[in-house]
Amino acid sequence: MKKRILSISYDQVLLLTRQALFEQEGFEVRSACGFAEALEACQGHDDFDVVVMGHSMPQRDKTELAKALRTKRDAPLVSIYKHGDSAMPEADYSVNAHEGPKALLEAVRKASQTNRG
């Protein structure tokens, strides 16, 4: 059975790029663009093995979504951050956007093997 990823970003192009990357690696992906769509996905009935929060998201939105996610489920969080920002303390894995897709895939693979329960 394929591992399921919720990929969140405020940038539609990045969402499509990440979706293609994750699907090429055998993951099933649901993409959410923006806070409202991401919150709906976090509070919905879908079970995700990993949640990826993109670097286009403001830190306050990431924190709010992490809280919402933790009240409904226990999927590991992978946070992508950009140069000049700090890693998200609530994240299980953090990846600097400048590290590239290999580093992101490595973090997602590790996270998908994590059993937080």
C-alpha positions in Angstrom: 0.0 0.0 0.0 1.3 3.4 -1.0 2.3 5.9 1.8 0.1 9.0 1.7 1.5 12.5 1.8 -0.3 15.8 2.5 1.8 18.5 0.7 1.0 22.1 1.7 2.2 25.3 0.0 1.1 28.7 -0.9 2.7 28.4 -4.3 0.8 26.3 -6.8 3.9 25.6 -9.0 5.8 24.3 -6.0 2.9 22.1 -5.1 2.8 20.6 -8.6 6.5 20.1 -8.6 6.5 18.4 -5.2 3.5 16.2 -6.2 5.3 15.0 -9.3 8.5 14.3 -7.3 6.7 12.4 -4.5 4.5 10.4 -7.0 7.6 9.5 -9.0 8.9 8.0 -5.7 5.8 5.9 -5.2 3.9 8.1 -2.8 0.2 9.0 -3.0 -0.1 12.8 -2.7 -2.9 15.2 -1.8 -1.9 18.8 -2.3 -3.3 21.8 -0.4 -2.8 25.4 -1.5 -3.2 27.9 1.2 -4.2 27.9 4.9 -7.9 27.2 4.5 -7.4 24.2 2.2 -4.6 22.9 4.4 -6.7 23.2 7.5 -9.6 21.4 5.9 -7.3 18.6 4.9 -5.8 18.4 8.4 -9.3 18.2 10.0 -10.7 15.8 7.4 -11.0 12.1 7.4 -8.0 11.3 5.2 -5.2 9.5 6.9 -1.8 10.8 6.0 1.5 9.1 6.7 3.5 12.3 6.3 2.6 16.0 6.2 5.0 18.3 4.2 4.8 22.1 4.9 6.5 24.2 2.2 8.8 27.1 2.7 6.2 29.5 1.1 4.1 29.2 4.3 4.4 31.8 7.0 5.7 30.4 10.3 2.5 31.3 12.1 0.4 29.3 9.6 2.7 26.3 10.0 2.4 26.5 13.8 -1.4 26.7 13.6 -1.6 23.8 11.2 0.7 21.7 13.3 -1.6 22.3 16.3 -4.7 21.4 14.3 -3.0 18.3 12.8 -1.8 17.1 16.2 -5.4 17.2 17.6 -6.7 14.9 14.9 -3.9 12.6 14.0 -0.2 11.9 14.6 1.4 12.0 11.2 5.1 13.2 11.2 5.7 16.7 10.0 8.3 17.7 7.5 8.9 21.4 7.3 10.8 23.0 4.4 12.4 26.3 5.4 14.2 28.9 3.4 17.6 30.7 3.9 17.3 33.2 6.7 14.4 31.3 8.5 14.8 28.9 11.3 13.6 25.3 11.4 10.1 24.7 12.8 10.4 23.4 16.4 7.1 21.4 16.0 8.4 19.6 12.9 9.8 16.0 13.2 12.1 16.7 10.2 13.3 20.0 8.8 14.8 20.6 5.4 16.4 23.7 4.1 14.9 24.5 0.6 18.4 25.1 -0.7 19.4 21.4 0.0 17.3 20.4 -2.9 14.9 17.5 -3.8 17.2 14.7 -2.6 17.3 16.0 0.9 13.5 16.5 0.9 12.9 13.0 -0.4 15.3 11.6 2.3 13.4 13.4 5.0 10.0 12.2 3.6 11.2 8.6 3.4 12.4 8.7 7.0 9.2 10.3 8.1 7.1 7.8 6.3 8.8 5.0 8.3 8.2 6.8 11.6 5.4 5.5 13.9 4.6 8.4 16.2 1.7 6.5 17.8 
